[in-house]
Amino acid sequence: MAKTILCYGDSNTYGYVPETGMRYPRDVRYPGRLQLLLGDDYEIVEEGCNGRTTVYDDPIDGWKNGLDYLKPCIHSHKPIDAVIMMLGSNDLKTTFHLKAEDIAESAGKLVDVIKEFTLEKQGFVPKIVLVSPPHIGENIASSPFYGAFSEEAIFESHRFAECYAAVAKERGCIFFDAAKYVEPSHFDSLHLTPDAHITLADELAKVIKVAK
């Protein structure tokens, strides 16, 4: 029986194309690439949503709160053997005024929900890969998203790895630092290029193979 891996994230899980706002094809975006790499022994579930936060209600798009959708998502796809969660970049928006440690702890709250809810609904807790998101690019001031994000987001994003690693250790997760391998496009300083999606899939495939 194939193992189910839930990829839970924001626009970089969805596959947002920086230059057009459209979506990369499945064989380009990282969950689709992960499926190709891991083969039929795994079923990759893509659950990426543009603008998704960890636990916060966006004042414009309130339905993008990652906490609100998490339980229905888990229940729809169970049994789930592993979760790859990459959230936190949108929490850096100026509207939230959050520090890296606040965001990492919010990601930890989602980990808690995954563990508690899967134990209740499927009888076991999946492997959880807590991904520290890529950095915000140095050219954010020239990005179409400047205003929603400021230069402060660059600084805080560089603190993600340390903060997420601490949360992962505390909660018994597998830690993965995406910024160690990929960076956002120069066009908008937020979203991944096709090459970055390929690299991210390659590295995460190694993690999943070891974690099985």
Sine and cosine of phi, psi and omega as CSV:
sin_phi,cos_phi,sin_psi,cos_psi,sin_omega,cos_omega
0.00,0.00,0.74,-0.67,-0.03,-1.00
-0.91,0.41,0.60,-0.80,0.07,-1.00
-1.00,0.09,0.67,-0.74,-0.03,-1.00
-0.99,-0.11,0.80,-0.60,0.05,-1.00
-0.89,-0.46,0.86,-0.50,0.02,-1.00
-1.00,-0.06,0.85,-0.52,0.10,-1.00
-0.98,-0.17,0.96,-0.28,-0.12,-0.99
-0.93,-0.36,0.89,-0.45,-0.08,-1.00
-0.24,-0.97,-0.35,-0.94,-0.07,-1.00
-0.94,-0.34,-0.61,-0.79,-0.10,-1.00
-0.92,0.40,-0.42,0.91,0.03,-1.00
-0.99,0.16,-0.23,0.97,0.21,-0.98
-1.00,0.03,-0.60,0.80,0.05,-1.00
-0.90,0.44,-0.59,0.80,-0.01,-1.00
0.99,-0.15,0.64,0.77,-0.02,-1.00
-0.90,0.43,0.76,-0.65,0.03,-1.00
-1.00,0.03,0.88,-0.48,-0.11,-0.99
-0.83,0.56,-0.68,0.73,-0.13,-0.99
-0.98,0.21,-0.41,0.91,-0.13,-0.99
-0.85,-0.53,-0.34,0.94,-0.09,-1.00
0.98,0.20,0.07,1.00,0.04,-1.00
-1.00,0.07,-0.29,-0.96,-0.07,-1.00
-0.85,-0.53,0.72,-0.69,0.10,-0.99
-0.88,0.48,0.49,-0.87,0.11,-0.99
-0.88,0.48,0.35,-0.94,-0.05,-1.00
-0.85,0.53,-0.60,0.80,-0.04,-1.00
-0.98,0.20,-0.01,1.00,0.08,-1.00
-0.98,-0.21,-0.74,0.67,-0.06,-1.00
-0.92,0.39,0.49,-0.87,-0.25,-0.97
-0.87,0.49,-0.62,0.78,0.03,-1.00
-0.90,0.44,-0.62,0.79,0.04,-1.00
-0.91,0.41,-0.65,0.76,0.08,-1.00
-0.89,0.45,-0.61,0.79,0.02,-1.00
-0.88,0.47,-0.63,0.77,0.05,-1.00
-0.88,0.48,-0.68,0.73,0.01,-1.00
-0.90,0.44,-0.63,0.78,-0.03,-1.00
-0.95,0.32,-0.63,0.78,-0.09,-1.00
-1.00,0.04,-0.41,0.91,0.09,-1.00
0.98,0.20,-0.28,-0.96,-0.16,-0.99
-0.95,0.30,-0.17,0.99,0.04,-1.00
-0.97,0.26,-0.14,0.99,-0.03,-1.00
-0.74,-0.67,0.53,-0.85,0.16,-0.99
-0.88,-0.48,0.90,-0.43,-0.04,-1.00
-1.00,-0.05,0.84,-0.55,0.03,-1.00
-0.98,-0.22,0.87,-0.49,-0.02,-1.00
-1.00,-0.02,0.88,-0.47,0.06,-1.00
-0.74,-0.67,0.93,0.38,0.07,-1.00
-0.96,-0.28,0.63,-0.78,0.00,-1.00
-0.67,-0.74,0.81,-0.59,0.03,-1.00
-0.84,0.54,0.77,-0.64,0.05,-1.00
0.99,0.13,0.03,1.00,-0.04,-1.00
-0.89,0.45,0.71,-0.71,0.08,-1.00
-0.98,-0.20,-0.02,-1.00,0.11,-0.99
-0.97,0.22,-0.93,0.37,-0.10,-0.99
-0.73,-0.69,0.22,0.98,-0.15,-0.99
-0.95,-0.31,0.58,-0.81,0.07,-1.00
-1.00,0.09,0.88,-0.48,0.08,-1.00
-0.93,0.37,0.73,-0.68,-0.04,-1.00
-0.90,0.43,-0.35,0.94,0.03,-1.00
-0.99,-0.14,-0.75,0.66,-0.01,-1.00
-0.89,-0.45,0.99,0.16,-0.08,-1.00
-0.90,0.44,-0.30,0.95,-0.05,-1.00
-0.99,0.12,0.14,0.99,-0.02,-1.00
-0.99,-0.16,0.25,0.97,0.06,-1.00
-0.94,0.34,0.88,-0.47,-0.06,-1.00
-0.91,0.41,-0.44,0.90,0.02,-1.00
-0.94,0.33,-0.66,0.75,-0.05,-1.00
-0.88,0.48,-0.60,0.80,-0.09,-1.00
-1.00,-0.01,-0.19,0.98,-0.18,-0.98
-0.90,0.44,-0.76,0.65,-0.03,-1.00
-0.90,0.44,-0.74,0.68,0.07,-1.00
-0.85,0.53,-0.61,0.79,0.00,-1.00
-0.90,0.44,-0.74,0.67,0.02,-1.00
-0.87,0.49,-0.71,0.71,-0.06,-1.00
-0.90,0.44,-0.55,0.83,-0.01,-1.00
-0.94,0.34,-0.52,0.85,-0.15,-0.99
-0.94,-0.34,-0.02,1.00,-0.04,-1.00
-0.90,0.44,0.48,-0.88,0.04,1.00
-0.98,0.20,0.66,-0.75,-0.02,-1.00
-0.93,-0.36,0.79,-0.61,-0.04,-1.00
-1.00,-0.03,-0.47,0.88,0.01,-1.00
-0.45,-0.89,0.53,-0.85,0.07,-1.00
-0.83,-0.55,0.79,-0.61,0.17,-0.98
-0.96,-0.27,0.92,-0.38,-0.07,-1.00
-0.90,-0.43,0.87,-0.50,0.03,-1.00
-0.79,-0.61,1.00,-0.04,0.01,-1.00
-0.69,-0.72,0.41,-0.91,0.07,-1.00
0.68,-0.74,-0.43,0.90,-0.04,-1.00
-0.87,0.49,-0.68,0.74,-0.03,-1.00
-0.95,0.32,-0.33,0.94,0.08,-1.00
-0.93,0.36,-0.25,0.97,0.03,-1.00
-0.99,0.14,-0.01,1.00,0.04,-1.00
-0.87,0.50,0.54,-0.84,-0.06,-1.00
-0.86,0.51,-0.46,0.89,-0.04,-1.00
-0.90,0.44,-0.40,0.92,-0.07,-1.00
-1.00,-0.08,-0.42,0.91,0.03,-1.00
0.81,0.58,0.76,0.65,-0.09,-1.00
-0.94,-0.33,0.49,-0.87,0.10,-1.00
-0.99,-0.12,0.28,-0.96,-0.05,-1.00
-0.85,0.53,-0.64,0.76,-0.02,-1.00
-0.92,0.39,-0.54,0.84,0.07,-1.00
-0.91,0.42,-0.68,0.73,-0.04,-1.00
-0.93,0.38,-0.68,0.73,0.02,-1.00
-0.89,0.46,-0.64,0.77,0.02,-1.00
-0.92,0.39,-0.57,0.82,0.08,-1.00
-0.91,0.42,-0.64,0.77,0.10,-0.99
-0.88,0.48,-0.60,0.80,0.06,-1.00
-0.89,0.45,-0.56,0.83,0.05,-1.00
-0.90,0.44,-0.60,0.80,0.06,-1.00
-0.92,0.39,-0.62,0.78,0.08,-1.00
-0.86,0.51,-0.70,0.72,0.02,-1.00
-0.85,0.53,-0.69,0.73,0.00,-1.00
-0.90,0.43,-0.69,0.73,0.02,-1.00
-0.84,0.54,-0.73,0.69,-0.05,-1.00
-0.91,0.41,-0.74,0.68,-0.06,-1.00
-0.93,0.37,-0.69,0.73,-0.10,-1.00
-0.96,0.27,-0.63,0.78,0.03,-1.00
-0.93,0.37,-0.60,0.80,0.04,-1.00
-0.88,0.48,-0.64,0.77,0.01,-1.00
-0.95,0.32,-0.70,0.71,-0.19,-0.98
-1.00,-0.05,-0.38,0.93,-0.01,-1.00
-0.76,-0.65,-0.06,1.00,0.12,-0.99
1.00,0.07,-0.03,1.00,0.07,-1.00
-0.45,-0.89,0.38,-0.92,-0.01,-1.00
-0.99,-0.13,0.78,-0.63,0.01,-1.00
-0.95,0.31,0.30,-0.95,0.22,-0.98
-0.89,0.46,0.67,-0.74,-0.01,-1.00
-0.85,-0.53,0.86,-0.51,0.08,-1.00
-0.98,-0.20,0.95,-0.32,0.03,-1.00
-1.00,-0.01,0.92,-0.39,-0.09,-1.00
-0.99,-0.14,0.83,-0.55,0.17,-0.99
-0.98,0.21,0.86,-0.51,-0.14,-0.99
-0.90,0.43,0.30,-0.95,0.09,-1.00
-0.87,0.50,0.38,-0.92,0.05,-1.00
-0.92,0.40,0.41,-0.91,0.23,-0.97
-0.97,0.24,0.71,-0.71,-0.10,-0.99
-0.94,0.35,0.43,-0.90,-0.05,-1.00
-0.92,0.40,-0.31,0.95,-0.03,-1.00
-0.99,-0.13,0.46,0.89,-0.06,-1.00
-0.86,0.51,-0.48,0.88,-0.02,-1.00
-0.91,0.42,-0.38,0.93,0.03,-1.00
-0.97,-0.26,0.16,0.99,-0.01,-1.00
-0.99,0.16,0.51,-0.86,0.13,-0.99
-0.86,0.51,-0.31,0.95,-0.04,-1.00
-0.99,-0.13,0.13,0.99,0.03,-1.00
-0.92,0.39,0.70,-0.71,-0.14,-0.99
0.91,-0.41,-0.81,0.58,0.14,-0.99
-0.93,0.37,-0.57,0.82,0.08,-1.00
-0.86,-0.51,0.55,-0.84,0.05,-1.00
-0.85,-0.52,0.01,-1.00,0.03,-1.00
-0.88,0.47,-0.44,0.90,0.02,-1.00
-0.87,0.49,-0.51,0.86,0.00,-1.00
-0.90,0.44,-0.52,0.85,0.04,-1.00
-0.88,0.47,-0.77,0.64,-0.03,-1.00
-0.86,0.51,-0.75,0.66,-0.04,-1.00
-0.91,0.40,-0.58,0.82,0.00,-1.00
-0.91,0.41,-0.48,0.88,0.04,-1.00
-0.96,0.27,-0.19,0.98,0.06,-1.00
-0.99,-0.12,-0.10,1.00,-0.05,-1.00
-0.83,0.56,-0.77,0.64,-0.15,-0.99
-0.83,0.55,-0.75,0.67,-0.01,-1.00
-0.88,0.48,-0.69,0.72,-0.05,-1.00
-0.95,0.32,-0.67,0.74,0.01,-1.00
-0.93,0.37,-0.61,0.80,0.02,-1.00
-0.87,0.48,-0.63,0.77,0.01,-1.00
-0.91,0.40,-0.66,0.75,0.02,-1.00
-0.91,0.40,-0.68,0.74,0.01,-1.00
-0.88,0.47,-0.69,0.73,0.01,-1.00
-0.90,0.45,-0.69,0.73,-0.02,-1.00
-0.89,0.46,-0.56,0.83,-0.11,-0.99
-0.96,-0.27,0.13,0.99,0.08,-1.00
0.94,0.34,0.56,0.83,0.02,-1.00
-0.99,-0.14,0.22,-0.97,0.19,-0.98
-1.00,0.08,0.80,-0.60,-0.01,-1.00
-0.99,-0.13,0.66,-0.75,0.04,-1.00
-0.65,-0.76,0.82,-0.57,-0.01,-1.00
-0.99,-0.15,0.98,-0.17,-0.03,-1.00
-0.89,0.45,-0.54,0.84,-0.05,-1.00
-0.92,0.39,-0.28,0.96,0.06,-1.00
-0.94,0.35,-0.38,0.92,-0.11,-0.99
-0.88,-0.47,-0.49,0.87,-0.10,-1.00
-0.70,-0.72,0.37,-0.93,0.10,-0.99
-0.69,-0.72,0.36,-0.93,-0.04,-1.00
-0.96,0.29,0.20,-0.98,0.02,-1.00
-0.91,0.41,0.45,-0.89,0.07,-1.00
-0.95,0.30,-0.32,0.95,-0.05,-1.00
-0.93,0.38,-0.74,0.68,-0.05,-1.00
-0.81,-0.58,-0.02,1.00,0.06,-1.00
0.88,0.48,0.29,0.96,-0.03,-1.00
-0.76,-0.65,-0.68,0.74,-0.20,-0.98
-0.96,-0.28,0.50,-0.86,-0.12,-0.99
-0.98,0.20,0.52,-0.86,0.11,-0.99
-0.99,0.13,0.23,-0.97,0.08,-1.00
-0.83,0.56,-0.67,0.74,0.01,-1.00
-0.88,0.47,-0.62,0.79,0.01,-1.00
-0.92,0.40,-0.63,0.78,0.06,-1.00
-0.88,0.48,-0.66,0.75,0.02,-1.00
-0.89,0.46,-0.74,0.67,-0.01,-1.00
-0.89,0.46,-0.70,0.71,-0.01,-1.00
-0.87,0.49,-0.69,0.72,0.03,-1.00
-0.89,0.45,-0.69,0.73,0.01,-1.00
-0.85,0.53,-0.72,0.69,-0.07,-1.00
-0.95,0.30,-0.63,0.78,0.01,-1.00
-0.94,0.34,-0.52,0.85,0.06,-1.00
-0.88,0.48,-0.63,0.78,0.04,-1.00
-0.88,0.47,-0.66,0.76,-0.01,-1.00
-0.90,0.43,-0.71,0.70,-0.03,-1.00
-0.90,0.43,-0.66,0.75,-0.01,-1.00
-0.89,0.46,-0.61,0.79,0.02,-1.00
-0.95,0.30,-0.56,0.83,-0.10,-0.99
-0.98,0.21,-0.22,0.98,-0.13,-0.99
-0.92,0.38,0.00,0.00,0.00,0.00
